[in-house]
């Protein structure tokens, strides 16, 4: 069995990937824009070519499209096809730090440039992990309209029959100034996975999610949760969205009903969170407006 030091050394050997870049072009097609609008329960027929899109929607474009033969057993592309070959089998999003300078336009092409910022091995309470930090730069019509730095956590598989180890949950705040309640239905999660080209099996294959990755059920996509929370916050926005930071703290499962909550803005900053049916905090978001 590999020692902790051997694990750390194997991850550190991937340091030559740091600074590497990849480019994805997207036409931001009107058909896709309308599918996203419908998925978010908005009128898809109101959108016309050239319309400005909500500033946080850029995260649903620029899919990494791979050949079917490059897809691994978990539904992600095999290690090394798109991302560095980190020697741990499980990957999930953990946090984002986003700066907003503009918006995509319906039907106007755009480019995402992704840079590998850091690959950091750790020995955590839940076992061996690696944090992969990526920075996306989104450009359209010759202008940068957003930068998006994300952290993905790679983890070990649980032993057969074991449950997935998770951080001890904490209670969400109870002093929200607004709240939207939403059920994360199978159809909603499927449609989000379709528009973002996400085939990670934990989101739709209950047997795989339970038997292989140790979750009690299929897992809600954190990107969708934060998209919904951003949309709820923007309904109460005091100005133009300038930035937002995200931290995912507890898994939510497909079919769960959650509360999207927020406090009133203070000095242009709004704090928001997601609470599950037991009142546990599942995610945090801080949005800055100007």
C-alpha positions as CSV (number, residue, x, y, z in Angstrom):
1,X,0.0,0.0,0.0
2,X,1.2,3.5,-0.9
3,X,2.4,5.6,2.1
4,X,1.2,9.1,2.7
5,X,4.5,10.5,1.6
6,X,4.5,8.4,-1.6
7,X,1.0,9.8,-2.3
8,X,2.2,13.4,-1.8
9,X,5.2,12.8,-4.0
10,X,3.0,11.3,-6.7
11,X,0.8,14.4,-6.7
12,X,3.8,16.8,-6.6
13,X,5.2,15.1,-9.7
14,X,2.3,16.7,-11.6
15,X,3.6,20.2,-11.0
16,X,4.5,20.6,-14.6
17,X,0.8,20.9,-15.4
18,X,0.6,24.1,-13.4
19,X,0.4,27.0,-15.8
20,X,-0.9,24.9,-18.7
21,X,-3.8,26.3,-20.6
22,X,-6.7,25.1,-22.7
23,X,-9.2,26.9,-24.8
24,X,-12.9,26.2,-25.5
25,X,-14.9,28.2,-28.0
26,X,-18.7,28.5,-27.7
27,X,-21.2,30.1,-30.1
28,X,-23.6,30.8,-27.1
29,X,-26.3,29.5,-29.4
30,X,-29.8,30.9,-29.1
31,X,-31.2,27.4,-28.8
32,X,-29.0,26.6,-25.9
33,X,-29.7,29.9,-24.2
34,X,-33.4,29.2,-24.5
35,X,-33.0,25.7,-23.0
36,X,-31.2,27.2,-20.0
37,X,-33.9,29.8,-19.6
38,X,-36.6,27.1,-19.6
39,X,-34.6,24.9,-17.2
40,X,-34.5,27.9,-14.8
41,X,-38.3,28.3,-15.1
42,X,-38.0,31.5,-17.1
43,X,-39.8,32.3,-20.4
44,X,-37.4,31.0,-23.2
45,X,-39.3,32.8,-25.9
46,X,-38.4,36.3,-24.6
47,X,-34.8,35.9,-25.5
48,X,-33.6,37.3,-28.8
49,X,-30.2,37.2,-30.5
50,X,-27.9,39.8,-29.0
51,X,-29.7,40.1,-25.7
52,X,-27.5,40.4,-22.6
53,X,-27.6,37.2,-20.5
54,X,-27.7,37.2,-16.7
55,X,-24.1,37.7,-15.6
56,X,-23.7,34.4,-13.8
57,X,-24.9,32.3,-16.7
58,X,-21.4,32.0,-18.3
59,X,-20.7,28.9,-16.1
60,X,-23.3,26.9,-18.1
61,X,-21.5,27.3,-21.4
62,X,-18.1,26.1,-22.7
63,X,-18.5,22.3,-22.1
64,X,-15.4,20.1,-22.3
65,X,-16.6,17.8,-25.1
66,X,-14.8,14.5,-25.3
67,X,-15.1,11.3,-27.3
68,X,-17.3,8.6,-25.7
69,X,-14.2,6.3,-25.6
70,X,-12.5,8.8,-23.3
71,X,-15.2,8.7,-20.6
72,X,-14.3,6.8,-17.4
73,X,-16.4,4.6,-15.1
74,X,-17.6,7.6,-13.1
75,X,-18.9,9.5,-16.2
76,X,-16.1,12.0,-16.1
77,X,-13.4,12.1,-18.9
78,X,-10.5,9.8,-18.0
79,X,-7.6,11.4,-16.0
80,X,-5.3,13.2,-18.4
81,X,-7.9,13.7,-21.2
82,X,-9.0,17.2,-20.0
83,X,-7.5,17.6,-16.6
84,X,-4.2,16.5,-15.0
85,X,-4.1,12.8,-14.1
86,X,-4.5,13.2,-10.4
87,X,-4.2,9.8,-8.7
88,X,-7.5,9.8,-6.8
89,X,-10.8,8.5,-8.3
90,X,-13.5,10.9,-7.0
91,X,-13.9,14.6,-8.0
92,X,-16.4,17.2,-6.7
93,X,-16.6,20.9,-6.7
94,X,-15.8,22.8,-3.5
95,X,-15.6,26.5,-4.1
96,X,-15.5,29.4,-6.6
97,X,-14.2,33.0,-6.6
98,X,-15.7,35.0,-9.5
99,X,-15.2,38.5,-10.8
100,X,-17.8,39.9,-13.2
101,X,-17.0,42.6,-15.7
102,X,-19.7,42.1,-18.3
103,X,-22.1,39.5,-19.7
104,X,-22.4,37.1,-22.5
105,X,-24.8,37.9,-25.3
106,X,-27.3,35.4,-26.9
107,X,-25.9,34.2,-30.2
108,X,-22.6,36.0,-29.9
109,X,-19.5,33.7,-29.8
110,X,-17.2,33.6,-26.7
111,X,-14.0,31.9,-25.6
112,X,-13.0,30.4,-22.3
113,X,-9.3,30.0,-21.5
114,X,-8.6,27.6,-18.6
115,X,-5.4,27.7,-16.7
116,X,-4.2,25.1,-14.1
117,X,-3.3,27.3,-11.1
118,X,-2.4,24.7,-8.4
119,X,-2.4,21.0,-7.6
120,X,-2.2,20.6,-3.8
121,X,-2.1,17.2,-2.0
122,X,-3.3,17.0,1.6
123,X,-3.9,14.4,4.3
124,X,-7.3,15.4,5.7
125,X,-9.6,14.1,8.4
126,X,-11.6,12.3,5.7
127,X,-8.4,10.8,4.1
128,X,-6.1,11.6,1.3
129,X,-7.3,14.5,-1.0
130,X,-5.9,16.7,-3.7
131,X,-7.2,20.2,-4.4
132,X,-7.1,21.2,-8.1
133,X,-7.4,25.0,-8.7
134,X,-8.4,26.2,-12.1
135,X,-8.8,29.8,-13.4
136,X,-11.2,30.5,-16.3
137,X,-11.1,33.7,-18.3
138,X,-14.2,34.4,-20.3
139,X,-13.9,36.7,-23.4
140,X,-16.4,37.9,-25.9
141,X,-16.2,40.6,-28.6
142,X,-12.6,41.2,-27.6
143,X,-13.4,41.9,-23.9
144,X,-12.9,39.9,-20.7
145,X,-16.3,39.6,-19.1
146,X,-15.5,37.3,-16.2
147,X,-12.8,35.4,-14.3
148,X,-13.7,32.3,-12.4
149,X,-11.3,30.5,-10.1
150,X,-12.6,27.1,-8.9
151,X,-11.4,24.4,-6.5
152,X,-12.2,20.7,-7.2
153,X,-11.5,18.2,-4.5
154,X,-10.2,14.7,-5.5
155,X,-10.8,12.0,-2.9
156,X,-10.3,8.3,-2.2
157,X,-13.1,5.8,-2.9
158,X,-14.7,4.4,0.3
159,X,-14.1,0.8,1.1
160,X,-16.9,-1.5,-0.2
161,X,-20.0,-1.1,2.0
162,X,-18.7,2.0,3.7
163,X,-20.4,5.4,3.6
164,X,-18.7,8.4,2.1
165,X,-17.0,10.5,4.7
166,X,-18.3,14.0,4.9
167,X,-17.6,17.1,7.0
168,X,-19.7,17.3,10.2
169,X,-22.7,19.5,9.3
170,X,-23.4,22.8,10.9
171,X,-26.8,24.5,11.3
172,X,-27.6,27.2,8.7
173,X,-28.4,30.8,10.0
174,X,-32.0,31.3,10.8
175,X,-32.1,35.1,10.4
176,X,-32.7,35.3,6.7
177,X,-34.4,38.4,5.2
178,X,-35.7,36.4,2.3
179,X,-36.2,32.7,1.4
180,X,-37.1,30.8,-1.7
181,X,-38.0,27.1,-1.3
182,X,-37.3,24.7,-4.2
183,X,-37.4,21.0,-4.8
184,X,-34.4,19.7,-6.7
185,X,-36.3,17.2,-8.9
186,X,-34.8,14.5,-11.0
187,X,-36.0,16.3,-14.1
188,X,-34.4,19.6,-13.1
189,X,-31.0,17.9,-12.4
190,X,-31.2,16.0,-15.6
191,X,-31.8,19.1,-17.7
192,X,-28.9,20.9,-16.0
193,X,-26.6,18.0,-16.6
194,X,-27.7,18.1,-20.3
195,X,-27.1,21.7,-20.9
196,X,-23.7,21.6,-19.1
197,X,-22.7,18.2,-20.7
198,X,-22.1,16.7,-17.3
199,X,-22.2,12.9,-17.2
200,X,-20.9,12.4,-13.6
201,X,-22.9,9.3,-12.6
202,X,-23.4,10.3,-8.9
203,X,-26.1,12.8,-10.3
204,X,-28.3,10.2,-12.0
205,X,-27.2,6.6,-11.2
206,X,-28.4,5.8,-7.7
207,X,-26.8,2.3,-7.7
208,X,-23.4,3.7,-8.6
209,X,-23.7,6.6,-6.2
210,X,-24.5,4.2,-3.3
211,X,-22.4,1.2,-4.1
212,X,-19.3,2.8,-5.5
213,X,-19.0,6.3,-3.9
214,X,-20.8,5.6,-0.7
215,X,-23.6,8.2,-0.8
216,X,-27.1,7.4,0.4
217,X,-28.7,8.5,-2.9
218,X,-27.9,10.5,-6.1
219,X,-26.1,13.7,-5.4
220,X,-27.4,17.2,-6.4
221,X,-25.0,19.1,-8.7
222,X,-23.4,21.9,-6.8
223,X,-23.2,24.1,-9.9
224,X,-27.0,24.0,-10.2
225,X,-27.5,24.7,-6.5
226,X,-25.3,27.8,-6.8
227,X,-26.9,28.9,-10.1
228,X,-30.3,28.8,-8.4
229,X,-29.0,30.7,-5.3
230,X,-27.4,33.3,-7.5
231,X,-30.6,33.8,-9.4
232,X,-32.6,34.1,-6.2
233,X,-30.1,36.7,-4.9
234,X,-30.2,38.7,-8.1
235,X,-34.0,39.1,-7.7
236,X,-33.1,41.2,-4.6
237,X,-29.9,42.9,-6.0
238,X,-29.2,46.4,-4.9
239,X,-27.1,47.0,-8.1
240,X,-25.0,45.4,-10.7
241,X,-23.3,42.1,-9.8
242,X,-19.5,42.6,-9.5
243,X,-18.3,39.4,-7.9
244,X,-19.3,36.4,-5.9
245,X,-17.6,33.7,-3.8
246,X,-18.9,30.2,-3.2
247,X,-18.3,27.5,-0.7
248,X,-20.1,24.1,-0.8
249,X,-20.3,22.6,2.7
250,X,-22.6,19.6,2.6
251,X,-23.9,17.3,-0.1
252,X,-27.6,17.7,-1.1
253,X,-29.4,14.8,-2.7
254,X,-31.6,14.7,-5.8
255,X,-35.2,15.0,-4.8
256,X,-34.4,17.1,-1.7
257,X,-36.3,20.3,-0.9
258,X,-34.0,23.1,0.1
259,X,-34.3,26.8,1.2
260,X,-32.4,29.4,-0.7
261,X,-31.8,32.1,1.9
262,X,-30.2,35.5,2.1
263,X,-29.7,38.6,4.2
264,X,-30.4,42.1,3.2
265,X,-27.3,43.8,1.5
266,X,-24.9,45.8,3.6
267,X,-22.6,48.2,1.9
268,X,-23.1,46.4,-1.4
269,X,-22.5,42.9,-0.1
270,X,-25.2,40.2,0.3
271,X,-24.6,37.0,2.2
272,X,-26.7,34.0,1.1
273,X,-26.9,30.3,2.0
274,X,-28.6,27.0,1.3
275,X,-30.3,25.1,4.0
276,X,-31.6,21.5,3.7
277,X,-34.7,20.0,5.2
278,X,-32.9,19.5,8.5
279,X,-31.7,23.0,8.7
280,X,-28.1,22.1,7.9
281,X,-26.0,24.5,5.9
282,X,-25.1,23.1,2.5
283,X,-23.5,26.1,0.8
284,X,-22.5,29.7,1.3
285,X,-22.3,32.6,-1.2
286,X,-21.2,36.2,-0.8
287,X,-22.1,38.5,-3.6
288,X,-20.7,42.0,-4.2
289,X,-22.7,44.7,-6.0
290,X,-21.8,48.1,-7.4
